[in-house]
Amino acid sequence: MTTSPAHPASTPPAPPVPLAALLARRDLGLRLLAGPGDASLHWVHTSEMADPYPYLLGGELLMTAGVQLADPARYVERVAEAGAAALAFGVTPVYDTVPAELVGACERRGLPLVEVPPRTPFTAVARAVWRLMAEARLHELRRVTEAQRALATAAARPAPVPAVLGALAARLGGRAVLFAPDGTEAATAGREVPAEASRALRELAGVLGPRPGGPASAGGEGGGLRLAAYALGGGDGPALGVATERRDPGDHTIAGVAVVLLSLLTAPHRGADAAVRDAALVRLLLGASPAEAAAALDPGPWTVVHARGGDGTPFATADLAAALGTALVEPEGATGAGETDTTAAPGKALGEAGAARVSGAAPASVRLLLPASSAVTARPGWFLGVSAPAAAGDLPAADAQAARALRRAEATRTALVRHRPGGLASLVDPDEAAAHARTLLAPLGEPLRETLRVWLSLHGGWDRTAVALDVHRNTVRQRIARCAALLDRDLDDPDVRMELWFALG
């Protein structure tokens, strides 16, 4: 068994393009002269260097007209050593035909050689490759989206763990195995694999360990199959193993979604209330109305937590959720960094998403729903904003509170910030205060209101406001100046600031 990172970082984000697909473009008139036609193209590069080796990354379609082709055999040797996927030779203006010595050298090295006719510019070939990559990327995104939906549906079934494994195996066209902490197979799904592959997959899962001491994922080969293993949650917990005949670009993303789901489903001490909560949020994802999902929840009180950070992987997000014993809710329809449309319906304010609404890469921020009695403490690498306790019907308001608390946490570089309810504002009649606020703030659009709110909350700090809103400090200055002009108020006056703060609250 050989092991390697489960998702190489050296390849581009777009899926590779088969050379055969490029050759099939009749408008280009390309012709394969040597080598196999099943190469995969990751990039396109044009060079007339005598030795392009230092400028190649590997996987390219290298295009040249042979301006400095003094030694074809040596040239092919260097191109092959650099890992180029194929060589495209343009006929004219230097050569009338592809040199026979170049054809022979490519044939000996097994490097595909493509003839580019005089009427086809190199830019047309490059453009065709990028278009094919875009089409492949779109196809892959659709495939990943459909897989996410299938996994989410499986997670909402009565026996969610076997259902998720079955959906994962079906989508990847292989075998999925849930390994218990002691290394035994707790559950399996998909087609049978050779004993050698099964043994290698178990060994691969065994190299995973509790972070930060061990890797969260690993990849390798065994029994003629591609293998990958993923740790579930944090600590000495179970692991997910996957064996497939090939590994497509979106496979790691799909497996990442399954990892998040299985981490939640196999987390210890999952009480009945947690299961009901997760099921309600998954139903939101599957299209249930907010009223239907809310009816499945206990009246509360509940707490909404907004979180941003982690190490950029879905495993960090799974750890955070598993540590709090809750499902994940990814923001939907954000208006900016950490901002949420709080005027939407309750379901939309919570993203209309549940435990499976997690992309392969960790989302920029996540929302978590948990009982108000749950202890929320700072987590390394995360900024947390915590709402005040709220009933199930008041979750949109709690969601807005958590969003503001998260922005304040990021601006002040504080690991955890809680919403602070009450104060003088509670002494004013809510309806009267709301009417006054609408009149006072009527000249301001939502972006200006939000900028003014954050600026006031940070005591007029330009730099911290810019960080909280993820805009340039000059943009903050321009917006605040615009607010002062539209309101016809002196924003340096503390009484004015206090009045505006209450109105914006």
C-alpha positions in Angstrom: 0.0 0.0 0.0 1.2 3.5 -0.9 -0.1 6.6 0.9 -0.3 10.2 0.0 -2.4 13.2 0.8 -6.0 12.5 0.0 -6.3 15.5 -2.2 -3.2 16.7 -4.1 -2.8 20.5 -4.0 -0.6 20.7 -7.2 -3.4 20.4 -9.7 -5.6 23.3 -10.9 -9.2 23.7 -9.6 -10.7 22.8 -13.0 -10.9 19.1 -14.1 -8.4 18.0 -16.7 -9.5 17.8 -20.3 -8.9 14.6 -22.3 -6.7 15.1 -25.3 -9.2 13.1 -27.3 -11.8 15.7 -26.7 -9.5 18.4 -28.1 -8.7 16.2 -31.1 -12.4 15.8 -31.8 -12.8 19.5 -32.4 -13.1 19.5 -36.2 -12.8 23.3 -36.4 -9.2 23.1 -35.1 -8.0 20.4 -37.6 -5.6 18.9 -35.1 -4.0 15.6 -35.9 -2.3 13.1 -33.6 1.1 12.1 -35.1 2.7 10.1 -32.2 2.0 8.8 -28.7 -1.3 7.8 -27.1 -4.4 9.9 -27.4 -5.7 9.4 -23.9 -3.6 12.0 -22.2 -5.2 14.5 -19.7 -4.5 18.2 -20.1 -4.3 20.4 -17.0 -2.9 23.5 -18.6 -1.9 25.2 -21.8 1.6 26.7 -22.3 3.2 28.3 -25.4 7.0 28.5 -25.5 9.7 29.0 -28.1 12.5 28.4 -25.6 15.2 26.0 -26.7 14.7 24.3 -23.3 11.3 25.0 -21.7 11.9 22.6 -18.8 12.3 25.3 -16.1 8.9 26.9 -17.1 6.8 23.8 -17.1 4.6 22.7 -14.1 3.6 19.3 -15.5 0.4 18.2 -17.2 0.6 20.9 -19.9 -0.2 20.9 -23.5 3.0 22.6 -24.7 2.7 24.4 -28.0 5.6 25.5 -30.1 6.5 26.4 -33.7 10.0 25.1 -33.3 11.8 28.4 -33.6 14.8 27.1 -31.6 14.4 23.4 -32.2 18.0 22.5 -32.8 18.0 19.0 -31.3 14.5 17.4 -31.5 15.5 14.3 -29.5 16.9 16.4 -26.6 14.0 18.8 -26.7 11.5 15.9 -26.4 13.5 14.4 -23.6 13.4 17.6 -21.5 9.7 18.1 -22.2 8.9 14.6 -21.1 11.1 15.0 -18.0 9.2 18.1 -17.0 6.0 16.1 -17.1 4.2 17.8 -20.0 1.1 15.9 -21.0 1.4 16.5 -24.8 3.3 18.5 -27.4 1.5 20.6 -30.1 3.7 21.6 -33.1 2.6 24.4 -35.3 3.3 24.0 -39.0 4.6 27.3 -40.5 6.1 29.8 -40.4 9.3 27.9 -39.4 8.6 24.4 -40.7 6.4 23.3 -43.6 5.9 19.9 -42.0 6.5 18.4 -38.5 10.1 17.2 -38.5 10.3 13.4 -38.7 13.0 13.3 -36.0 10.6 15.0 -33.6 7.8 12.5 -34.5 10.2 9.6 -33.8 11.4 11.0 -30.5 7.9 11.5 -29.3 7.0 8.0 -30.3 9.9 6.6 -28.4 9.1 8.5 -25.2 5.4 7.9 -25.5 4.7 11.7 -25.6 1.6 12.6 -27.6 2.5 14.8 -30.5 -0.2 16.9 -32.2 0.1 18.7 -35.5 -1.5 22.2 -35.5 -2.3 23.2 -39.1 -1.3 26.6 -40.5 -4.9 27.9 -40.4 -5.3 27.3 -36.7 -3.7 29.9 -34.3 -2.3 28.7 -31.0 -4.8 31.0 -29.3 -7.7 29.1 -30.8 -6.3 25.8 -29.4 -5.8 27.4 -25.9 -9.3 28.9 -26.0 -10.7 25.5 -26.9 -8.9 23.9 -24.0 -10.2 26.5 -21.5 -13.8 26.0 -22.9 -13.6 22.3 -22.5 -12.3 22.8 -18.9 -15.2 25.2 -18.1 -17.7 22.6 -19.5 -16.0 19.9 -17.4 -16.1 22.1 -14.3 -19.8 22.8 -14.8 -20.4 19.1 -15.2 -18.4 18.4 -12.0 -20.3 21.1 -10.0 -23.6 19.6 -11.1 -22.4 16.1 -10.1 -21.2 17.4 -6.7 -24.5 19.2 -6.1 -26.6 16.2 -6.9 -24.4 14.1 -4.6 -24.8 16.6 -1.8 -28.6 16.3 -2.2 -28.5 12.6 -2.2 -26.4 12.5 0.9 -28.7 15.0 2.6 -31.7 12.8 1.8 -29.9 9.7 3.1 -29.1 11.5 6.3 -32.8 12.2 7.0 -33.7 8.5 6.7 -34.6 6.3 9.7 -31.2 4.4 9.4 -29.0 7.4 8.3 -25.5 5.9 8.6 -26.0 2.9 6.2 -28.0 5.2 3.9 -25.2 7.8 3.8 -22.6 5.1 3.1 -24.8 3.7 0.3 -25.4 7.1 -1.3 -21.6 7.8 -1.1 -20.7 4.4 -2.7 -23.2 4.9 -5.4 -22.0 8.4 -6.3 -18.4 7.4 -6.3 -18.9 4.1 -8.0 -17.0 2.1 -5.4 -17.1 0.9 -1.8 -17.6 2.9 1.4 -16.6 1.5 4.8 -17.2 2.9 8.3 -14.4 1.7 10.5 -14.9 1.6 14.3 -12.3 3.1 16.5 -10.7 -0.4 16.9 -10.3 -0.8 13.1 -13.1 -3.2 12.5 -15.7 -2.7 9.8 -18.8 -1.2 11.5 -20.8 -0.8 8.3 -20.1 -1.1 4.5 -21.9 -0.3 1.3 -21.2 -0.6 -2.4 -19.6 -3.3 -4.5 -17.1 -5.9 -3.2 -13.4 -5.2 -3.6 -10.4 -7.5 -3.6 -9.2 -8.7 -0.2 -5.9 -6.9 -0.9 -7.7 -3.6 -1.4 -9.9 -4.2 1.7 -6.8 -4.9 3.8 -4.9 -1.8 2.4 -7.9 0.4 3.1 -8.0 -0.7 6.8 -4.3 0.0 7.1 -4.8 3.4 5.6 -7.6 4.2 8.1 -5.2 3.1 10.8 -2.7 5.9 10.1 -5.3 8.5 10.9 -5.1 9.9 14.4 -6.5 12.5 16.7 -5.6 16.0 15.6 -3.2 17.7 16.0 -1.1 14.5 16.4 -2.3 12.7 13.3 -3.6 13.4 9.8 -7.3 14.0 9.1 -7.2 12.3 5.8 -4.9 10.1 3.7 -4.9 8.6 0.3 -3.1 5.7 -1.5 -3.5 2.7 -3.7 -4.1 -1.0 -3.1 -5.4 -4.0 -5.0 -5.5 -1.9 -8.2 -7.9 0.6 -6.6 -7.6 4.2 -5.5 -8.0 4.5 -1.7 -8.9 7.3 0.7 -9.5 7.5 4.4 -11.0 10.3 6.5 -11.1 10.8 10.3 -14.6 11.5 11.6 -14.8 14.2 14.2 -11.9 14.8 16.6 -10.0 12.3 18.7 -9.8 8.5 18.5 -13.2 8.2 16.7 -14.3 6.2 13.7 -13.0 6.7 10.2 -14.5 6.6 6.7 -12.8 4.6 4.0 -13.5 4.8 0.3 -12.2 2.5 -2.5 -12.8 3.4 -6.2 -11.4 2.5 -9.6 -10.5 6.1 -10.3 -10.5 9.4 -8.4 -12.3 12.3 -10.1 -11.7 16.0 -9.1 -15.1 16.2 -7.3 -14.7 13.0 -5.3 -12.9 14.6 -2.4 -15.6 17.2 -2.2 -18.4 14.6 -2.1 -16.5 12.5 0.5 -16.0 15.7 2.5 -19.8 16.1 2.7 -20.2 12.5 3.8 -17.5 13.1 6.5 -19.4 16.0 8.0 -22.7 14.0 8.0 -21.1 10.9 9.5 -19.2 12.9 12.1 -22.5 14.3 13.3 -24.4 11.0 13.0 -21.7 9.0 14.9 -20.9 11.6 17.5 -21.2 10.1 21.0 -23.9 11.1 23.5 -26.4 12.1 20.8 -29.7 12.5 22.7 -33.2 12.3 21.3 -33.4 16.1 21.3 -30.3 16.5 19.1 -31.6 13.9 16.7 -35.0 15.8 16.4 -33.2 19.1 15.9 -30.9 17.7 13.2 -33.9 16.0 11.4 -35.8 19.3 11.5 -32.9 21.2 9.9 -32.4 18.5 7.3 -36.1 18.8 6.4 -35.6 22.5 5.8 -32.8 21.6 3.4 -35.1 19.2 1.6 -37.7 21.9 1.0 -40.0 21.7 4.0 -41.7 25.0 5.1 -40.2 26.9 8.0 -43.4 26.4 9.9 -43.2 22.6 9.5 -39.6 22.5 10.6 -40.3 24.8 13.6 -43.2 22.5 14.6 -40.7 19.6 14.9 -38.5 21.7 17.3 -39.1 22.1 21.0 -40.3 25.6 21.8 -37.0 26.4 23.2 -35.3 28.5 24.3 -32.6 28.1 21.6 -29.3 29.8 20.9 -28.0 30.6 17.5 -24.2 30.7 17.1 -22.4 32.2 14.1 -18.8 30.9 13.6 -16.0 31.8 11.2 -12.5 30.4 11.0 -11.2 26.9 11.2 -8.4 25.6 9.0 -10.3 25.7 5.7 -11.4 22.1 5.7 -14.8 20.5 6.2 -13.2 18.5 9.1 -12.6 21.6 11.2 -16.3 22.5 10.7 -17.4 19.0 11.6 -15.2 19.2 14.8 -16.9 22.4 15.8 -20.4 21.0 15.3 -19.6 17.7 16.9 -18.1 19.5 19.9 -21.3 21.4 20.4 -23.5 18.5 19.5 -25.4 20.3 16.8 -26.2 20.4 13.1 -24.6 22.9 10.7 -26.4 25.7 8.9 -24.6 27.5 6.1 -25.4 31.2 5.4 -27.6 31.7 2.4 -28.1 35.0 0.6 -25.4 36.8 2.5 -25.1 40.6 1.8 -21.5 40.8 2.6 -18.8 39.4 4.9 -20.7 38.0 7.8 -23.9 39.9 6.9 -27.3 38.3 6.7 -30.6 39.4 5.3 -32.6 39.4 8.5 -35.7 40.6 6.7 -36.2 37.2 5.2 -38.6 34.6 6.4 -37.5 32.5 9.4 -36.4 29.6 7.2 -34.3 31.8 4.9 -32.8 33.7 7.9 -31.4 30.3 9.0 -30.2 29.5 5.4 -32.9 27.0 4.7 -30.2 24.4 5.3 -29.4 21.6 7.6 -26.8 19.1 8.6 -25.8 18.4 5.0 -25.5 22.0 3.7 -21.8 22.0 3.9 -19.5 22.3 0.8 -16.4 20.3 0.3 -14.3 23.2 1.5 -15.3 24.6 4.8 -17.8 27.5 4.2 -16.6 31.0 5.0 -19.0 30.9 8.0 -21.4 28.5 9.5 -24.4 28.8 11.8 -25.2 26.4 14.6 -28.5 25.9 16.5 -28.4 24.4 20.0 -30.4 24.5 23.2 -29.9 27.7 25.3 -28.7 25.5 28.1 -25.7 24.3 26.1 -22.4 25.7 27.2 -20.7 27.6 24.3 -17.0 28.2 24.9 -14.2 29.7 22.8 -12.7 27.2 20.2 -9.1 27.5 19.0 -9.0 29.0 15.5 -12.7 30.2 15.5 -14.5 33.5 16.0 -17.9 32.9 17.6 -20.9 35.2 17.9 -23.7 33.9 20.3 -27.3 35.2 20.4 -29.5 35.6 23.4 -31.8 32.7 24.2 -34.9 32.7 21.9 -38.0 30.7 21.3 -38.3 28.7 18.1 -40.5 31.4 16.6 -38.0 34.1 17.3 -35.0 32.4 15.6 -34.6 35.1 12.8 -34.1 37.8 15.5 -31.6 35.5 17.3 -29.9 34.9 14.0 -29.4 38.6 13.5 -28.0 39.0 17.0 -25.5 36.2 16.4 -24.4 37.8 13.1 -23.7 41.2 14.8 -21.9 39.5 17.7 -19.7 37.6 15.2 -18.8 40.9 13.4 -17.8 42.4 16.7 -15.7 39.3 17.6 -13.8 39.6 14.4 -13.3 43.4 14.6 -12.0 43.2 18.2 -10.1 39.9 17.6 -12.1 38.3 20.5 -12.7 34.5 20.3 -16.2 34.7 21.5 -18.7 37.5 21.8 -22.3 37.2 23.2 -25.2 39.4 22.4 -25.9 41.8 25.2 -29.7 42.3 25.6 -31.6 44.8 27.8 -30.3 48.2 28.9 -32.0 51.6 28.4 -33.6 50.4 25.2 -35.8 48.1 27.1 -37.4 51.1 28.9 -38.9 52.5 25.7 -42.1 51.3 24.2 -41.1 49.0 21.3 -43.8 50.3 18.8 -43.0 53.9 19.5 -39.3 53.3 19.3 -39.7 51.4 16.0 -41.8 54.2 14.5 -39.2 56.8 15.5 -36.4 54.6 14.1 -38.1 54.2 10.7 -38.6 58.0 10.4 -35.0 58.8 11.5 -33.3 56.3 9.3 -35.6 56.6 6.3 -32.9 58.4 4.2 -30.4 55.6 4.5 -30.3 52.5 2.4 -29.4 49.1 3.9 -25.6 49.3 3.1 -25.4 52.7 4.8 -27.4 51.6 7.8 -25.2 48.5 8.3 -22.0 50.5 8.0 -23.3 53.1 10.5 -24.4 50.4 12.9 -21.0 48.6 12.8 -19.1 52.0 13.0 -21.1 53.1 16.1 -20.7 49.7 17.7 -16.9 50.0 17.3 -16.8 53.5 18.7 -16.1 55.2 15.4 -13.1 53.1 14.7 -12.3 53.3 10.9 -9.9 50.4 10.7 -11.9 48.0 12.9 -15.1 48.9 11.0 -13.3 48.2 7.7 -12.2 44.8 9.0 -15.7 43.9 10.3 -17.3 44.8 6.9 -14.4 43.5 4.8 -14.1 46.8 2.9 -11.4 49.5 2.6 -11.2 52.1 5.3 -11.8 54.8 2.7 -15.1 53.2 1.8 -16.1 53.4 5.5 -15.2 57.1 5.6 -17.2 57.8 2.4 -20.2 55.9 3.7 -20.2 57.6 7.1 -19.8 61.0 5.5 -22.8 60.1 3.2 -24.8 59.1 6.3 -24.1 62.4 8.0 -25.1 64.4 4.9 -28.4 62.4 4.4 -29.3 62.6 8.1 -28.2 66.2 8.4 -26.7 65.3 11.8 -23.3 65.8 13.4 -22.0 62.3 14.0 -19.3 63.6 16.3 -22.0 64.6 18.8 -22.3 61.9 21.4 -26.1 62.5 21.8 -26.6 62.0 18.1 -24.6 58.8 18.2 -26.6 57.5 21.1 -29.9 58.3 19.4 -28.8 56.6 16.2 -27.5 53.6 18.1 -30.9 53.1 19.7 -32.6 53.5 16.4 -30.4 51.0 14.7 -30.7 48.5 17.5 
